[in-house]
Amino acid sequence: MKKKYQIFVSSTYTDLIDERQSAVQAILRAGHIPAGMELFSAGDKTQLEIIKKWIQESDIYVLILGGRYGSIEAESQLAYTEIEYRYAIELGKPFFSLIMEDELLNAKTKQFGPSVLELENQNKYQEFKKTVKSKVCRFFNNSTEIKLSVLESIMDIQSQSQLVGWIRSDEIQDNSQLLNLIEDLKNEKEDLMEEVKKLEALTKKTKHNNQIGEYTYEEIKNVLIKKKVVVPASLNTTGKDVELEMINLFYKYRGLLTTGVTNFLSNPTQIYICNTLVPTLLNFNLVERISHKKNTTYETNKFFISALGNKFLSLFELEKVK
């Protein structure tokens, strides 16, 4: 009969829920028993002692390290995660660590904001990460790599350590199912890598066409969509103030910007364009400024759509047609 091993999964919690779930799924698929912070509400000495007892009774310890150090235990001034990690090593438990790649951490930061990063105890986090990287560890960039690393690490530990497990047996373990799972995950990873290569190739192919100076078309479009401006009743046919996305205002006044606008002794429409629209367009070089001295005292500026501005509008019109 195959032994079942209890595997303690340690990590910060709210920022690594999906990653923990991937590790737990891999442990369950391998026929073993996951244990970890879902079973406790860490925060006082009694709970910490219970956690230590579970680590004692576990066969394998695994750490998942993301971008946070975690809650600090008052007495030791260490994060609960680091206390668990140190205790497992002190007991001589077979262990391995999974460390998030910077690429995935950056992606999660863009998606969830700074809540996935350590903001208060950065020095302690960096020292802990340095310690973890100096011992048995693997790096992951997606859920497939987590599952694959968990399965392979379990097999490595099984072959190198005498684990008690929950069922004592002298029978030789049949690892064929586990090997098949690993093979499936390897194939899945290869398929994902092939998709990534295709996407990278497509991105390189289209990047030049979508580049507007220092920014991409999408980056500029997103900014102009988010910016809302009010067109006063005096400048539109509805007879009342109208709120527009700046991108639509740019498109609306593209004709005037082609011939040029100025706020010096101009009509209200040109003054409105110069004060409301032009400053943002200048930031992205979508308009260009031509200065002209009327005399020794006054210098006027006239603003025209630039080559980059025309390219942006062309891409925008193509999207509208689609």
N, C-alpha and C positions, 0 to 999 in steps of 0.2 A: 504494500500500500504506500502511495506517495506521501511524503511528509508535507505538512503545511507550515510555512514559516510566518511568524508575526513580524511585520515590517513597519517600523515607526517612521512616519513622514513628518519632517519638521520644516517649518517655513513661517514667514510672516503670512498673514491670512488674507485680508481684504484685497490686496494687490496681486495675489497669486492664486485666486480661486480656480481659474481655468487650468493653470499649470498643475495644481494639486490634484484636480479631477483627472487629468491625463495620467498622472503617476498612479493614482488609485486604480484607475481602469486597467492599467498594465499589470499591476499587482494582482488584481482579481482574475484577470484573464490567465495569468500564470498559475492560478490555483492557490494563492497565498492570502494572508489576512492583513489588510492595512490597518494601522492605528495612528492616531495623531491628535491634533488640537481640536478637531471637531468633537471629540469626546469630552473636552474640558472647557472651563471658562477661566483661563489663566489670569492671575491677578493677585493672589495672596500666597502665603507660605504653604498653607495646607494643599492648595491646588498644585503648587510646584512639587511638593513631595509626592503627590499622586502621579504627576507626569514622570518623575524620576523612577517611580515603581514600574510604570508601564515600559519605560526604556529598559529597565533591568530585565523585564520579562520578555522583551522583544528579541528576535534573533538577528535582525539587521536594522541598521539605522540609515536613513537617507535624508539629506538636507537639500532643499530647493532654495537657491539664493537668487533673488531678484534685485531690485534697486533700493529696497528699504532695509534698515537695521532692525526696526521693530520696537515694541514697548519695552521700557526699562524696568528691571526689577530693583526695588528700592535699596535693598541691602548690599548687593554686589555692584550696582550701577552698570550692569551688563544687560543686554537684550535677552529675553527669554530664549530666543532662538540660539544665541551663542552659549547660554548656560546648558541647553539641551545637547548641543554639539560637543562641548567640552566634556560633559558628563558621559556621553556615549563613548568617547575616546578613552576617558579615564577608566571605564569598565572594560575596555578592550573589545567592544562590540565591532563586528564587521560592519563597515560603513562605506558609503560613497556619497558624493555631492554632485548636484546638477546646478550649473551656473548659467544664468541667462546671458546670451550674447548681447553686445551693445546695440546691434541692429534692431533686435526685438524690443529692447528696453526703450530705444528712441521711438519706435512705432507706438508702444503703449503710452509713452509720455504725450505724444501728439494726440492720441485718442482720449486718454483719461486725465491728462494734465499732470501737475506736479505731485499729485497724491501717491503716485507710484515711485517717487524718489525720496531718499532720505534727506530731510531738510534741517533737522535739529542736531543729529549726531553723526555728521559726515565723517569725522576723523575716526570714530569708533567703527563705523561701517567699513571704511577703507582698510583698516587694520584687520578686521574680521575677514573681509574678502581676500586679503593677502594671505592670511593663514589658511583659509579654505583652499585657495588655489595651489598652495604648497603641498597639499595632500591629495588623496585619491579623488579625482573630479572629472566631470565631463561637461561640455558646453552644449546648449540647445538654442535653437532659433525658431522652433515650432513644436506643436503637440506631438507630431510623429517622432521627432528626435527624442522627446522626453520618454515616450513609450518604448522606443528602441533601446535607449540607454538604460532604462529600468530593467528590461528583460535581460539584456546582455550582462549587466552588472550582477543581477541575481545569479545568473549561471556561473559567472566568474567566481563569486563568493562561494557558491555551492561546491565548486571544484577545488577550492583552496582551503575551505574552513569546515570544521566538524560542528555542524549546527544540530541542536537538539530538536527543534521543531515541536509541533503539537502532537505528532504521531511518531512514536519510536518504531524504527524498523531497520532490519539489516538487509532488506531487499535493495537491489540496484535500481535506482530511479530511472524511469523511462522519460527522457527529455525530448522525445520526438515531437510532441505537441508544442512544447516551448520553442523548439527549433523551427517548426513550421510557422509559428507566430512571428518569430524574428525574421524569417525569410519573407513573409508577407509584408512586414513593416519595412524591410529593406527595399522591396519592390515598390512599395508605396512612396518611400523617400526618393527613389530614383525617378519615379513618374513626376513627383513634385519638382525635383531639380530640373527635369526636362521642360516642364511648364515655365519655371522661372527663367530658364535660358531663352525660351521663345518670347516671353514678355520683355526681357532685357533687350533682345534683338529688335523687337517692335518699338520699344521706347527709344532706342538709339536711332532708329530709322525715322521716327516722327519728331524727335526732339528738336532738330534743326528747323523744321517747318513751323513748329509751334513756339519758337523762341522769339520773344519781342525784347531785344536788347538784353538787359541783365535778368529779365524775368520771363517766365513762360506765359503763354496766352491764358492758361487756366488760372495762374496766380493773379494776373491783373484782372481777369474777368470776375473772379471771386471777390476781390476788393471792391470793384465798381458795383457789383450786385449788392453787397452788404451796405454800402453807403447810400443813404436815402436823403433826397433833397426835396424841398417844397418849391414848386413853380407857382408864383403868385397869380392871383386871378387876372391881374392886368396883362399878363403875358401868355394867357391861354384862352381858348375859345369857349371854355365851360362856364366862365363867369365866376369861378371860385378857385381857391387854392387847391393844387393837386400835388400829391406826393409821388415822386418817381424814383426808381433806382437810377443811380448815376450813369450806369451803362446805357440806359435808354435815353437819358438826357444827352449824352455824348452822341448817340446815334441820331437823335432828333435835330441837333444843331450842327451836324457834320457839314452841311452846305455853307453855313456862315463861317465855320472854322476853316473851310477850304479857301475862302476869299480873305479871311483874316478878321479878327475882332480886336477892339481896343476900348479901354474905359475912359479915354480922354475925349471929352466933348462928344460922346457917342450917345446912341439911343438906349433906352432902358434895357432892351434885350441884350445888347453887346455888354453893357455894364454888368448885367446879371451873370452872363456867361463868364466874364473875366473874374468876378468875385466868387462865384460858386463852383464852377466846373474846372477852370484853367489850373488852379493850384494843384489839384490832384493829378490832372493829366501831365503836368510838368514833372511830377515826381517819377513818372514812368517814361518820360521823354516822348509822350504821345503827341505833344505840341511843341513847337519851337518858338522862341521869342526873337523878334527883330526890333532893335531899339533905333529911335530916330530923334535927333535933337531939333526941336522947333526953333530954338534960339539958345542963347547962352544960359538961360534960366531953366527952361523946361525940357525934359526928355520924355518922350512917349514910347510905350511898348505896344507892339502889335503881335498877336499870337495866331499862328497857323498850324494846321494839322501837319505833323512831321511824317517822314517815310514810315517810321514805326507805327504811328497812329493809323495811317492808311492800311498797313498790314494787319493791324489789330481789327479794324473795321471790316476788312475783307473776310477774315476768319469768322467774325461775328455774323456777317451776312450769310456765310456758308452754313452756319449752324441754324439760322432762322429758316433757310430754305429746306434743310433736312426736317 
